[in-house]
């Protein structure tokens, strides 16, 4: 029987509950595996004792990114880690959007400002500021040109905490067409979902957001699937991917572009797509074999 660790994090006030985790553990055990949920930072876990460590809901990693990537490096040396440490390292820093854009993948235009660098804030349209290492809309906010002073205060706070800031135009298409999440598992499209806008005008950057408002099943259009597949093809070490989520929005031209590429710990939304569970279990068992 393969022994599989579903890697999660310890509960906390800023950590969401992983609704899929206990269901996936049970499904793997019913399929003949020995599966258990393990916190990535638990010093008592012997990762070498597992045939596969499958990263699932390590949803505190973004404010401990260096510590988390160091753990991934160590874990990947003693067992199979999915996704692999080199993919985790690349994907924990959203400057990967620049790599995708350089490869010709349609992406939301992005500028970066590391601590000590000044950021040029737009004066002709709404924009978003968020951290280059972040999840769940943490430290993300939407601004109009008239809110320059508030935006600067956010940048100062982020830089004081050592965070690199991203500045993007607010993509208005999300207000009408939403944000679509295409999930891939085992190299194939698994299912897709759509959610509404996360950032509402005036919401403070340090207020906790609802990460997936209005979530519903979605049938992706051929153009959406094509952009998602182009993004995955541009990932370094893409051959090692077990799972991926590509988040898409419509640009000003109405065409899909990549908002984010989630290769570390994407929520699979299996509670919304229960029919996908057998394919996930099959792929996980194959990866552990």
N, C-alpha and C positions, 0 to 999 in steps of 0.2 A: 504494500500500500504506500503510495507516495505521501510524504509529509509536507504539508503546505502551510506557510504562514501568510495570513492576510494582514498586511502591515497597516496599522492605524496609529492614533495618538491618544494620549490620555484625555479624559473629559476636562472641560474647562469652560469658563463663562463666555469665551469668544469662539468656542468650537461647536460647530453644528453636529447634530446626531446623524450618523450614517445609517439610514434606514435599510440599505441593501446588505450591510455587513453580516448580521446574524442569519439572514436568508441565504446568502452565498455560502457561509460556513456550513449550514445544514445541507444545502444542495450538494456540496463537494463530498461531505461525509456519506450522504446517501448514495453517491456515485462510487464509493469505495476508497476515498482518500482519508487521511487523518489531517483535518484542517483545524486551525485555531487562529484567533485574532490576537495579534501581538503589537504592543506599542514600540515604535521605532527606537525610542530613547530609553527603553527598559534595560538596564545593565545586566539583568539576570537572564536575558534571552540568549540562548546558544544558537546563533543563526546557522552555524555549520550543521546543526542537526536537522535542517530542513532541505528538501529537494528543490524547493522553490520558495522565494520570498516575493509575494505579489503585493506591490504597493497599492493601497486602496485609499484610506481616508486619513492621510498624514496632514490634516488640515491646519496644523500649527506651524508647518515648515517655513512659511514665507517670512515670519519674523525671527527665524532661527536658521536662515538659509545656509550659512557656512557650516554650522553644526550638522545640519541635515545632509548636505552633500558629502561631508566627511564620513558620516555613517554609511551612506550609499556606497562609497568607495570601499569601506571595510567589509560591508555585507557582501558586495559583489565579488570579493576575493575568496569567500568561503562557501558560497552557494550561488545558484542562479538567481539573479535579481531582475525583476520585470517591473518597469522597464529598466534597461541597463544603466549603470552609474554614469557612463559618458553621455547618455541621452538626458538623464536627470540633471547633470551639471549644466548642459547647454540650455535646457528648458526652464530652469529656475530663474533665469535672468531674461526678462522680456526684450532685451536688446536682440534676441533671436529674430524679432520682426524685421530688423534691418537685413539679416541674412536671407530671410524669405523674399524680401523686396528685391535684393540684389540678384536673386535667382529667378526673378520675373513673376513671382507670385503676387497677385493683387492683395494688398494689405492696407489697413488704415494708416495714413501718413502719421509718422511719429518722430518727435524730437526728444532728446534726452538731456538731463541736467544733473550731473553728479554733484555731491557735496563740494562746495568751493567754486562751482560753475554757476553762472547766471543763466536764467531761462528767458527766452524771448516769448512773451505771451501774446496771443493773437489780439488784434484790436478791431477786427471786422466781423467776427463770428463767434458763436459759442464754442467752448472747448472743455476738455477734460484733463484733469491732473490726477495721476495715480502712480504708485511705486513700480519700479521695474521688477521688483520681487514682491508679489502680492497675490492674494486670493480672496474670493468672496467679497469683492469691492471694498476691501479694507483700505483706508486712506485714499479713497477715490471720491472725487467731487466734480460737479459740472458748474461752469462759470459763464457769465456773459462778459463782454468787454468792460462793462461798467462796474464789475466786481473785482477789479484788478487788485485792490488792497487786500481783499479776503484771500485771493489766490496766492499773493505773495506771502501771506502769513502761513498758508499751508506749505509752500515750498520751504520756508524757513524752518518749520517744525520737522518736515521730512529730512532736510539736510542735517538738522541737529541730531537726528536719530541715525544718521549714516545712510539714509536711503537715497538712491538715485530716482529722480522724478521723470515721468513720461508726460509729454504734452501732446494731445491729439485733438483734432477738430471733433466737436460733438457730431456724431453721425446721425443725422435727422431721420434716416431711413428706419432706425430702430423704433421710432415712435409709431410708425405705421406698419412695417413688415416684421417687427420684432427681431430678435437674435436667434439664429438657428444653430443648434448643436448637432453635428454629425458624429456619431460614435462608430469607431472601428475596433474590431477585436479579432485577433488571429489573422490579420491581413485582409479582412473583408468588412464591408459596411454592415454594422449590426442593426442600428436603428437611428432615428433622428427625433429631435424635440425642438420646440420653439418656446421662447419666453418673452415677456415684455421688457420694457425699459427698466433698468435697475436704478439709474441715477435720475432723481427728480430735482427740479430747480430749487435752490435754496437749502438742500439737505447738507449739513456740515460734513466735512470729510471724515471726521472722527466719530461720526454716528454709525452704529451698526446698521447695515443694509439687509434687505431681503434679497438673497443672491439669485433666486430663480422665480421671479414673480410671474404668475399666470402660466406656469409650465404646462405644455400640452404636447401630445404626439404630433409628429410632422413628417410629411412625405417630401423628401428633398427633390428639387428640380434638377434636371441634368446639369445645368450650369453650376449649381451649388456643389454637386458631387464632383464635378470636374475641378473646381477650385480647391476643394478639400484634398483631392488626390494629388494635385500639383504641389500643395503644401507638404504633404507627407513625403512625397518623392524628394523634396529638397532638404529633408532632415538629415543631418550627419548621423551615421551609424543606423540608418533607417531599417536595415535588415534585422536589427535586434528588437524592433518594436513588437510588443504583444497587444497593446491597447493604445488608443488615441482618441481625443475629442477635438474636433475642429469647429470653432465658434465663428460664425459668419454673420455679417450685416450687409445691407445694400448701401453702396456708395452713392455719391451725387448723381452718377450716371445710371443708377438703378441696377447695377451689376453687383454680384456678391464679391465681397473681399474679406480677408481674414482679420478678425478682431483679436483672437487669441488662439494659440495652439496648445492644448492641454495634454502633456505627455508624462506628467509626474503622478498626480493623484486626482484625475477627473472623476466627478460623480457620474456614474454610469446610468443613473435614473432607471434602474431595473424595476423599481416599484411602479414606474409608469409603463414599462414594457416587459411584463412578466414572461411573455413568450420568448424573449431573448435569452432567458436563463440557461436552457439546455446548450445553446451554442457557446455561451461563456464557459460553462463547466467543461465542455469538450475541449475547448482551446486551452484552458488552464491545466487540465490533466495532461494534455499533449506536451505543454511546456515543462511540466514537472517530470515527465517520463524520461 
